[in-house]
Amino acid sequence: MATRTNHVIVVGAGLSGLACALYLSSTGREVTVLEQRGMPGGRHGTLELDGFRFDTGPALPLPPEAIAAPLHAVGERLRDWIEFLPLDPICRAYYPDGTSLDVSSDPHRTAAAIGALCGGREARAYLRYLKAAAYRVPVEMFFNDPRTLRLFGSALLFGFSVLGSPWHPRGGIHAVPRALAMVAEKRGVNLRFDSRVHAWETRGNRVTAVHTTEGERLTADAFIFPAGRVGPAKGPSHLVIHLGGQASYEKIAHHNLHFGKPWIRSTHQVLVRGELMSDPTVLVSNPSRTDPTAGRHTYQVVVPVPNLKSAPLDWDGPATRAYSGEILATLEARGYLDLGVGLTTSYVVTPADWSRQGMPYGIPHSPTKRPSRLHSALGNVVIAGPGLDAGRTAAEKVVGV
């Protein structure tokens, strides 16, 4: 950025904004972060209800090394701020034929499990797939068995891979932005909550100040704004049902993928035709199994549904309650006996809720990453994409790396 950047205002205290603030702080700049909510995290919030704690943001595996990077930039160690609890298995897949498959953090154990269930060819294909996964090679180029095709192709239906990290942060995903915020404050970053930016001033091709709904006018040399509501209308949305209660299921893992019978038809219904799945594939996470701070028995049920562009359904109407009931009935039929009876608390997040949080078309995970970039017309403004790495690149745009 070819301008003075001694003081930078970052709008938003999500993962991207907090990471950006830490990287900028490491260069000696004065940083102010303005967050419209009353806590850090942005879309990765938290809710405490009836003695249970729920992560309200998108289900998102965060590798510890990605979280460590902005902390290392300011001389902090990850282990001093966040405790990571191991997941073993990372995920357990349940298939319509009654079989199941565990994915372990040890690739050779996973390969052995695949070999025992699907044969040696699929096990060898899995080891080849691991080497090529970073290049987004279609799973059909490796696997033939319908069970491995579903498991490793599930990221297409959900918009993210639940197989991404064998770790869970104690305190839930919200523990990550909370720790980043504490480190930022330790570094002298000015974090201001309940500060919503609603307007800005310009002079020539520069922003000179922002105005908050509280009536404040704040000046700076450079500004980081989050990517707006315009985004690609690709990928699924999610219906997420948070549950707390007395029901306990000893045979499940932390993450559990329950596949419906018509896999190809299900993905086509959600991603192409804009329909609800007739026999849904569902991800059930059980945070309290790993992390006792979540409450006695907590569950997060994630159901891929069409985004609001492909199917503008009325998620604020009674149909949401009816469909949530259908999902719980489906899970009871798949082994979660008396799930509805044992519940004391529930909290539902719909595509409409994701949209109100600023996610285009209610898509919590976009398959197309929006990188940070310099504003096309305003010389001292960077538009930051979502996520930790986007925070780093936003800071680099300011610093001029």
N, C-alpha and C positions, 0 to 999 in steps of 0.2 A: 504494500500500500504506500504510494508515493505521497505521504503527508505525515504530519506530526501525529503520534499515537500515544502520548504519555498517559492519557486517561481514556479508558474504554468502558462503555456501558454495554452489558450483555443482557438481552431481554430473554428471560426464561431460565429457571433453575432446574431444568431437566438434566438428563445425563449429558447431552451435548453442551448445554450452557455451562454446567459446572466443570466439565472437563476443559472447556475453552478458558474459563476463568482461571483454572489452575495453571494451564500452560502459559497464559498471559502473565500471571503473577510470577512465574519462574523467570520471566525476562525483566522484572523490575517495574512493570507498569502498574498504575493505579487502576483497580477494577471495581466496578459497581455492577451487581446483578439485581435485576428487577424481576420479581416473580409475582404473578397475579394471585396465586393461591397462598394459603397460610403455612405451607411447608414446602421443603424441596422435593424434587422428584418429577415434577411435570406429570406426564401420563403414568409414571410409575409411583402411584400413591399408595396409601395404606388406609385401612378402615378397621377400627376396633368396635366390635358389636357383640353385646351379650357375653363378654369374656373371651371372644374369639378375635384373632387378628387375620385380616385378609389383605393380600396384595391386590389392589384394584386395577393395576395396569395390565398390559398384554403379557401373556405367558411367554417369557423370554429367557432362555438359558444364557447367562453371562459368564464367559470364561474368566477365571481369575486374572490371567495375564493381561486381558484387555482392561480390566479395572485397575490393575497395578500401574499401568503406564502413566496416567496423569498424576498419580501419587508419587511415583519415582521422579517425575519432572520437578517436584518441589522438595525432594529429599526425604520423602516419607515411605515407610514400608507397609505393604498391604496387610501383613499379619498383625500390625499394631492397631488396625482400625476395623477389620472385618474378619470374623471367624468363618471359615468355610467347612461345611460338613460333607463328608463323602457320600455319594450315591452309588450303591452297589446292590442290584443292577441299576444302570442309568434309567432303563425303561424295560417294562415287560409288555410284550405284544400278545394279545388274545385274538384268536382267529375263529371264524364261524364253524370250522370243522372240529372245534374243541381243543385244538393244540395251542401251545403257547411258546414264546421264545424270549429269553432274556438277552439284553444287550449290556455287556459289561464294559468297564473302563479298560479292561485288558483285551486287546483285539484278538489274541489267540484263544482266550476263553470264549469270546463271542463266536469266533470261527468254529470252535469245537461244538458249540451249541447249535450253530447253523448246520454243521455237518451231520450231527445226530438227528436233526429234524428233517433237513431238506437234501442231504447228500453231500458228498465231497466236492462235487463241481461247484455248488453254490458257496461252500466255505472258501474255496480258492478264489471265486469271483468276488467275495466280500473283501479279501485282503487286497485284491487288485483295485477294487472300488475305493478303498481308503486312500490309496495313493493318488487317485484321480479326482476325488470328491471336490477338492478346492477349485477345480476347473469347470464345475457345474456340468459334468458329463451326464447325459440321461441315464437313469438306472437301467433302462431296457438294454443298454449296451453291455451290461454285466450279468444281470440275473434272469433266470427263466422261471423259477418257482413262484407261484402267485403269492406265497407268504413273504418271501424276501422282496418281491416287487412292491408289495403294499407297504412293508415296513420302511424301506429306504426311499420309497416314493411318497411317503406321507407328508413330507415337507411341501409338496406341491399343493396338497389339499388344505393344509393348515397355514401355509405361508411362512413357516419357520420349521426348523428341525428340533425336535425334543431330544435328539441324540447328541446335541452339541456340547454339553459340559457335564462331567461327572461330579459336579459340586453344587451345593446349595448354601447360600449365605444365611447364617443364623440371624433370625429376625426377618427373613423374607427378602425379596428383591428390593423392597424399599430401603433395606439396610445399606444398599450401595449408594444411592444419592444422598442419604442421610450422612454417611461417612465422608463423601466428597464435600458436602457442605461444611461439615465440622473442620475438615482440613483447610478449606478455603477461608473460613473465618480465622483460623489459626494463622494463616498467611497474611491476614489483613484485608482480605477481600470484603467489601461492604455488601452484605446480603440483605436485601430489603424485600420482605414478604408483604402480601396484600397490596402490592403496587402494580396496578394494571396500566400499561401504556396504551393510550387511545389516540394520540396525535403526535406529530413531530414538526419541527420547523426546518426549513431549508434556506440556504443562501447559495445561489449559483448551483453547482453540482455537489453540494455538501449538506449533510444534516448537521444542524448546529445544536439542537436541543430536542428532548422528548417531553411530553406532558402526560402526567398520570391522572387517573380519575379522581385522585385525592386532591388535585389542584396544584401539584408540584410541577415546576419546570426545572429539568436537570440537563446540564450541558456536559459535553465530552468532546474528545478529539475524534473518536471512532466509535462505531456502533455495530453490534452483532444482533441481527434480528433472526428469529426462527423462520424456517421455511413455512410459507402460508398454506392455505387450504387447497391450493391448486396442486394436483398431483395425478399420477396415472391411475385410471380407473381399472386396475388389474389386481387380481388376487381376491381371496375370500375375506369376508368379515367373520366375526366370532360372536356367538351367543355364549356368555360365560355365566355359570351358575356357581356361586360360592355357598358352601354348605357347612354348617357346624351342628354338632349334636352328639348323641350317645353311640351311634352305630360305628362298629369297628370291624374291619375285614383283614384278617391276619395274612391271607394269601396274596395280597396285592403288594406292589412295590411303590416307590415314591411317585413315579410316572407310569401310567398304564394306558396303552392304546388298545381300544376295543374296536375291531373292524367289523363293519357290516358285510353282508354277502356280496352285493353287486358293486364291486370296487370301481370299475370303469364307469358304470352308470352313475355312481355317487359323485365322482369327481366331475363328470359331465354336467350333472344337475346343478352343482354349486357354481362351477367356474364358467360354464358355457350357457346353460339354459336359464340361469337365475331362479332355481327352484330349491326348496328344502329337500334334503336327502330323504328318500323313502325308507331306507334302512341305514340309519346314520352310523358313521364312524365317529367315535368319541374319545377324547383324551381326558382321563381322570387322574389328577394329581392329588396326593395325600401329604401335604406339607408337615402335618403334625407327626407323621411316622418318623420323620428325620429330625424335625425341629420342634421341641416341646413348647417353645415360646408362642407357637401359633394357637394354642388352646388344646382342649382335650382331643377332639377328633374333627379335623377340618379337611374339606375336599374342595377342589376347584375343577369344575366340569367345563371343558371347552368343546364347543360344537361348531364346526365350520358351516357358515351360512352365506348366501349371496351378499355381495356388497350392495350399497344403496344405489349405485349407478345401474347395475344389472337388474335389480329387483327392488324398487322403492316400496318395500312393505311397511305397514303401519306397526312399527315395533313399540310404540307407546300405547297401543290398544290392548284389548283383552286377549288377542291371539298369542301374545308373548307368554302370558301365564299358561295358556293351554299347551303351547309347544314345549315350554319348560316341564310341564307335567308329563308330556309324552316322553321326553328324554329321560326323566327319572324312572318312568315305568319301563323304558327300554333297558336301563341299567339294572333294575331289579330283575328283569327277565334274564339278564346276562350274569347274574350271580350276586348282585348287591342286595341281598334279601332284606326286606323291611327298611330300605333306605329312607323312604318317605316317613315312615312311622318314627324312626329314631332321630329325626331332625328337630332342632329347636330354633335354628337361625338359618335364614337364606337371604342372599343378596344377588340380584341379577343385573348383568351388564349387557346391553344390546348394541347392535350396529348404530342405532340412533344416539346412544350414549357416547360411543367412540367418535361419532361425527361432531357432537357437541364439545368434545375435548380437542377438536381441531384436526382430527385425522380424516383426510379426504375420503369421501364416500363410505365412511365408517370402516376403513381398512386399517387395522392395528399394525399389520406387518406388510409392508409393500415389497414385492419381489424385486422392484427397481429401486436401488438406493439413490437417494437424492444427495449428491455431494455438496459440500460447502463451496460457495462461489462469491466473487466480488459482484456487487450490484452493477447492473449494466449502465445505469445512469448516474448513480450517486457514488462519488469517488471514495468516500470514507465509510461505506456500509458493506458489511459482509452478510450474506444470507446463509445461515447455518443449517445443514441437514440434521437428521436425527441420529442419535447414537454417540458413543464415546469417541470413535475415530473421527467422526464429523466435527466434534469439538476441537480435536487437535488440528485438523486442516483449516478450520475457521480461524484459529489463533495464528496459524502460519500465514494466512492471507493478510492479517493485520501486520504481523511482524515483517513480512516480506520475504519469507523463506522460499 
